Amino acid sequence: MSFIINDEKWAEELQEGVEDYLMRCQDSVDEDEEFETMSGEPYCGCSVCYFREMLFFVAPEIMQGQKEGRIQLDA
């Protein structure tokens, strides 16, 4: 299964958004500061934390994008 992006600007903004969010997560580790993650779980910078937070950011955006026709599944 794959997907089709119908709105390139939306996809670019999604990519920029997830990159920014994950950088803020990493910065919180580097600066040893408290940071409220989207999952509500602590972020230590490991791959489990990274992918968990990426999914918490991207999944709702993709679901909403699919509802709005910005992205569609190509079965």
Secondary structure, DSSP 8 states (H G I E B T S, - for coil): -EEEES-HHHHHHHHHHHHHHHHHHHHHHHTT-----SSSS---SSHHHHHHHHHHHHHHHHHHHHHTTSEEEE-
